[in-house]
Amino acid sequence: MVVILARGRVAADGRPEELTHAGGVEIQTGDGVRRFPQASREDVPRIVAELVSRGIDIYEVRVVRSTLEDAYLEAVDSS
């Protein structure tokens, strides 16, 4: 359990996976990083297959998730 305090009040609380959120998918290709902000982990095979079928080299795939620091900043900014 994580509790985020702002100005002496609880701004947010919950398990880390409840406070963070998905941030899409980033794929490192021979042409640079391609970002798919609305994609989820389940979309990765389809996206990679599509890129490879177009002849694009894939070097790295990363599913992006916000950090607890991001959750803290969001909670403090909104309080």
N, C-alpha and C positions, 0 to 999 in steps of 0.2 A: 504494500500500500504506500502510495506517495501522496503527500499533502503539500500543496503550494500555498504559501501565505503571502499576502500583499497588504500592506498597511495594517497589520495586526489581525487580518481576517482571512478565513479560508477562501482562496480564489478558485481552487480546483482540488479535487482529490479522486483517487482511484488507482487501479493497477496501471503500470506503465503502458501496457497495450491499449488501455482505455483512453489514456491521455494523449497518446500519439496517434498519427493518422497516416494513411498511405499517401505517397507523393509521386506515384507513377513509376515509370521504368526508364532507365538510361542504358543505351547500347553504344559501346565504343566500336566504331567501324573504321575502315581504312580512310574514310573521308572526315572523320571526327566523331564527336558525340552526338547521337540523335536522342532526343527526349520525347517521351510519350507520356505526358502528364496525367492523362485519364486512364492509362493502362494499369492492370493489376498483375499479380504473379501468374494468374491463370491465362493471361493474354500473351505471355512471353513466347511459348512455342510457335504460335501463329505469326507473331511479329518477326521472329527470327527466320522462320521458314519463308516468309514473304521477302525479306531482305536478301536471303541467300539465293532465292529463285531469280532475283533481279541482278545477281552477280556481285553482291556487296559482301565484302569480307567482314566477319564478326570477330572481335577480339575480347570483348568483355560484356557481360550483361549484369546490371545491378537493379534490384528492386529497391526503390527509394522509400524510406519511411522517416517521418519527422522524429526528432530527438526529444528527450525530456527537457532539454534547454529550450527548444522551440515551443514546447507546451508551456513552460514557465513564462516565456516572453509573451505568448498569446494571452495567458491568464492574467498576467500583471497589466498588460496593455488594456485589457477589457474591463479591469476593475476600477 
